[in-house]
Amino acid sequence: MPNESETIRFILPDDGVIPNNPRLPVVILKAALDPDLPPARIHEVQRANGWTGNWIWTVFDYHHWHPDAHEALSVAAGHAELLLGGPEGRRVHVAAGDTLILPAGTGHCRVASSGDFAVCGCYPEGQEDFTTHRATPEAREGGSEAVARVNLPRADPVYGADGPLMREWR
């Protein structure tokens, strides 16, 4: 089911309000899934690789981050411009078939999208009951410590135990 894809990786610095993740890179798997794959099948791929708490929707249009969970976002439809890492972070263009894996602490925000843009989100097993923080100085307190305690996933959400994520995060 997964396609061979280009892997993009980068580490985002702490911006003073959003901790991002100092040791784990953001991993983007370009065209990892068939762009016509329906959300139910995307969720099956994610769950088969131990990523659960599955949902389909969009990405919030404000900067936010999760101190207690890694998050995978597989683009199910459309395309978008996302800003990762905070207001001065990195802009990325994503389209149907792409999967982003955001390590705990990574800020993310949708800045533009097509009308049909939708993502299938999920989290490593045991991290489904996560916290969402808006990018505020108050929410930042203790964030780096919480991020450092988040367990690594056992598999890449698309490619499984031997996938690109595992090579990047181990």
C-alpha positions as CSV (number, residue, x, y, z in Angstrom):
1,M,0.0,0.0,0.0
2,P,2.7,2.6,0.8
3,N,4.7,4.1,-2.1
4,E,8.4,4.7,-2.1
5,S,8.7,8.3,-1.1
6,E,11.1,11.2,-0.6
7,T,11.9,11.8,3.1
8,I,12.4,15.3,4.4
9,R,13.8,15.9,7.9
10,F,14.7,18.9,10.0
11,I,15.0,19.9,13.6
12,L,13.2,23.1,14.7
13,P,14.7,25.3,17.4
14,D,12.9,26.3,20.6
15,D,11.3,29.7,19.7
16,G,10.9,30.8,23.3
17,V,7.1,30.1,23.4
18,I,7.0,26.7,21.6
19,P,9.6,24.2,22.7
20,N,9.7,22.2,19.5
21,N,11.9,19.1,19.9
22,P,15.7,19.5,20.3
23,R,16.5,15.9,19.6
24,L,13.9,14.5,17.2
25,P,13.4,15.9,13.7
26,V,10.2,16.5,12.0
27,V,9.9,13.8,9.3
28,I,7.8,14.4,6.1
29,L,7.2,11.4,3.9
30,K,6.3,12.9,0.5
31,A,3.8,10.9,-1.6
32,A,4.0,8.0,0.8
33,L,0.4,7.0,0.3
34,D,-1.8,6.9,-2.8
35,P,-3.4,10.3,-3.0
36,D,-6.8,8.7,-3.8
37,L,-6.7,6.4,-0.7
38,P,-9.9,6.9,1.3
39,P,-9.5,8.0,5.0
40,A,-10.8,4.6,6.3
41,R,-7.9,2.9,4.5
42,I,-5.4,5.5,5.7
43,H,-6.6,4.8,9.3
44,E,-6.1,1.0,8.6
45,V,-2.5,1.6,7.6
46,Q,-1.8,3.8,10.6
47,R,-3.5,1.4,13.1
48,A,-1.6,-1.6,11.6
49,N,1.6,0.2,12.5
50,G,0.6,1.0,16.1
51,W,-0.7,4.6,15.6
52,T,-4.2,5.0,17.0
53,G,-6.6,7.6,18.3
54,N,-7.4,8.2,14.6
55,W,-9.4,11.1,13.4
56,I,-10.0,13.1,10.1
57,W,-10.3,16.8,10.0
58,T,-7.9,19.7,9.3
59,V,-5.0,21.4,11.1
60,F,-5.9,24.3,13.4
61,D,-5.3,27.8,12.0
62,Y,-3.4,28.9,15.1
63,H,0.0,27.8,16.5
64,H,-0.4,24.9,18.9
65,W,1.7,22.0,20.1
66,H,1.4,18.7,22.1
67,P,3.8,18.3,25.1
68,D,2.8,14.6,25.7
69,A,2.4,13.0,22.3
70,H,4.0,12.6,18.9
71,E,1.5,13.2,16.1
72,A,1.3,11.9,12.5
73,L,-0.8,13.7,9.9
74,S,-1.5,11.9,6.6
75,V,-3.0,14.2,4.0
76,A,-6.2,12.6,2.8
77,A,-7.4,15.3,0.4
78,G,-6.3,18.6,-1.0
79,H,-3.2,20.6,-0.2
80,A,-2.1,23.1,2.4
81,E,0.7,25.4,3.5
82,L,1.6,24.7,7.1
83,L,3.9,26.6,9.4
84,L,5.9,24.4,11.7
85,G,7.9,25.5,14.8
86,G,6.1,28.8,15.5
87,P,5.6,32.1,13.8
88,E,9.2,32.3,12.7
89,G,9.3,28.6,11.9
90,R,9.4,26.6,8.6
91,R,6.7,26.7,5.9
92,V,6.0,23.4,4.3
93,H,3.6,22.6,1.4
94,V,1.8,19.3,1.8
95,A,-0.6,17.5,-0.5
96,A,-2.8,14.3,-0.6
97,G,-0.5,11.3,-0.1
98,D,2.0,13.1,2.1
99,T,2.5,12.2,5.8
100,L,4.1,14.4,8.4
101,I,5.4,13.0,11.7
102,L,5.7,15.8,14.3
103,P,7.7,14.9,17.4
104,A,6.2,16.0,20.7
105,G,6.6,19.8,21.3
106,T,6.5,20.7,17.6
107,G,4.4,23.8,16.9
108,H,2.1,23.6,13.9
109,C,-0.4,25.8,12.2
110,R,-2.4,25.9,8.9
111,V,-1.8,29.2,7.1
112,A,-3.5,28.3,3.8
113,S,-5.3,25.4,2.2
114,S,-7.6,24.2,-0.5
115,G,-11.3,23.9,0.4
116,D,-11.1,20.1,0.5
117,F,-8.0,19.9,2.6
118,A,-8.2,17.1,5.2
119,V,-5.7,15.1,7.3
120,C,-5.9,11.7,9.0
121,G,-4.3,12.2,12.4
122,C,-3.0,9.7,14.8
123,Y,-0.6,9.0,17.8
124,P,1.6,6.2,19.0
125,E,-0.4,3.7,21.1
126,G,-0.7,5.0,24.7
127,Q,-0.4,8.7,23.6
128,E,-4.0,9.2,22.4
129,D,-5.0,11.1,25.5
130,F,-2.8,14.1,24.6
131,T,-2.8,17.8,25.6
132,T,-3.0,20.6,23.1
133,H,-1.4,23.9,24.1
134,R,-1.8,27.2,22.2
135,A,1.4,29.0,21.7
136,T,1.5,31.2,24.9
137,P,4.3,31.9,27.4
138,E,2.1,30.4,30.1
139,A,1.6,27.1,28.3
140,R,5.4,26.9,27.7
141,E,6.2,26.4,31.4
142,G,7.6,22.9,31.9
143,G,7.1,22.1,28.2
144,S,10.7,21.0,27.5
145,E,10.6,18.6,30.4
146,A,7.3,17.1,29.4
147,V,8.5,16.7,25.7
148,A,11.7,14.9,26.9
149,R,9.6,12.2,28.7
150,V,7.5,11.2,25.7
151,N,8.2,7.6,24.6
152,L,9.3,6.8,21.1
153,P,6.9,5.0,18.8
154,R,7.5,1.4,17.9
155,A,7.0,1.9,14.2
156,D,6.7,4.4,11.4
157,P,2.9,5.2,10.9
158,V,3.1,4.3,7.1
159,Y,6.1,1.9,6.6
160,G,6.2,0.1,9.9
161,A,9.1,-1.1,12.1
162,D,11.7,-0.5,9.4
163,G,10.4,2.7,8.0
164,P,12.2,6.1,7.6
165,L,10.9,7.4,10.9
166,M,12.6,4.6,12.8
167,R,15.9,5.4,11.1
168,E,15.6,9.1,11.9
169,W,14.4,8.8,15.5
170,R,16.6,5.9,16.7
